[in-house]
Amino acid sequence: RRGGPPTPVLLTRRQDDPPGEGVVVDRSAGGLCLAADRPYLEGAALFVRPERATDGCPWVEVVVRHCRGCRDYYLVGVEFFIRPERDVMAEFG
């Protein structure tokens, strides 16, 4: 995994649900580590999208690999179902 700029993201179980908020802490070719405002169950399927994404940037489907409480937020490790294209990955920082 690599660091990078903290990138605000939106997280949701379904694209038409109100999203939760998070920040990308680090990223890799296979997934992201997020600081999220709520817990997510291990194994849950989610959609994630940069909060300030460019027009046309899709919601990216991920699966939660781990989630643990950390002070007043949750660290959530997610794995991409399908690795996003390079331009979409760039949106995550």
C-alpha positions as CSV (number, residue, x, y, z in Angstrom):
1,R,0.0,0.0,0.0
2,R,1.1,3.6,-0.5
3,G,0.1,6.8,1.2
4,G,-0.9,9.9,-0.7
5,P,-3.2,12.8,-0.1
6,P,-6.2,12.2,2.2
7,T,-9.0,11.9,-0.3
8,P,-12.6,12.3,0.9
9,V,-15.0,9.6,-0.3
10,L,-18.6,8.5,-0.1
11,L,-19.6,4.9,0.8
12,T,-22.9,3.2,0.4
13,R,-24.4,-0.2,0.3
14,R,-26.5,0.7,-2.7
15,Q,-26.0,3.5,-5.1
16,D,-29.4,5.0,-4.3
17,D,-28.9,4.9,-0.5
18,P,-27.7,8.0,1.4
19,P,-23.9,7.6,1.6
20,G,-21.6,7.6,4.6
21,E,-18.4,9.6,4.6
22,G,-14.8,8.5,4.7
23,V,-11.2,9.4,3.8
24,V,-8.7,7.3,1.9
25,V,-5.8,6.7,4.3
26,D,-3.8,4.6,1.9
27,R,-4.3,2.7,-1.4
28,S,-2.9,-0.2,-3.4
29,A,-3.7,-1.8,-6.8
30,G,-6.1,-4.2,-5.0
31,G,-7.9,-1.9,-2.6
32,L,-8.1,1.0,-0.2
33,C,-7.9,1.6,3.6
34,L,-10.5,4.1,4.7
35,A,-11.2,6.1,7.8
36,A,-15.0,6.0,7.9
37,D,-17.7,7.6,10.0
38,R,-19.5,4.3,10.7
39,P,-18.6,0.6,10.9
40,Y,-19.1,-1.8,8.0
41,L,-19.5,-5.6,8.3
42,E,-16.6,-7.8,7.1
43,G,-17.7,-9.3,3.8
44,A,-20.2,-6.6,3.0
45,A,-20.3,-5.3,-0.5
46,L,-20.1,-1.5,-0.8
47,F,-19.8,1.2,-3.4
48,V,-17.2,3.9,-3.0
49,R,-16.7,7.1,-5.0
50,P,-14.4,10.1,-4.4
51,E,-16.5,13.0,-2.9
52,R,-15.1,15.4,-5.5
53,A,-15.0,13.0,-8.4
54,T,-14.9,14.3,-12.0
55,D,-18.0,13.9,-14.1
56,G,-18.4,10.4,-15.3
57,C,-16.3,8.8,-12.5
58,P,-18.3,5.7,-11.6
59,W,-19.1,4.2,-8.2
60,V,-16.5,1.4,-7.6
61,E,-17.7,-1.8,-6.1
62,V,-15.6,-3.1,-3.1
63,V,-15.8,-5.8,-0.4
64,V,-15.0,-5.1,3.2
65,R,-12.0,-7.2,4.4
66,H,-11.7,-5.7,7.9
67,C,-13.2,-3.0,10.1
68,R,-12.0,-1.8,13.5
69,G,-12.8,1.1,15.7
70,C,-10.0,3.7,16.1
71,R,-10.8,6.7,18.4
72,D,-13.8,8.4,16.9
73,Y,-13.8,6.7,13.4
74,Y,-13.4,3.2,11.9
75,L,-10.5,1.9,9.8
76,V,-12.1,-0.1,7.0
77,G,-10.0,-2.1,4.6
78,V,-11.7,-2.8,1.3
79,E,-10.8,-4.8,-1.8
80,F,-11.9,-4.0,-5.3
81,F,-14.2,-6.5,-7.0
82,I,-12.7,-5.5,-10.3
83,R,-9.6,-3.3,-10.4
84,P,-10.6,0.2,-11.7
85,E,-9.1,1.7,-14.7
86,R,-6.1,3.9,-14.2
87,D,-8.0,7.2,-14.5
88,V,-10.6,6.1,-11.9
89,M,-7.8,5.0,-9.6
90,A,-6.2,8.4,-9.9
91,E,-9.4,9.9,-8.5
92,F,-8.7,8.1,-5.2
93,G,-5.4,10.0,-4.8
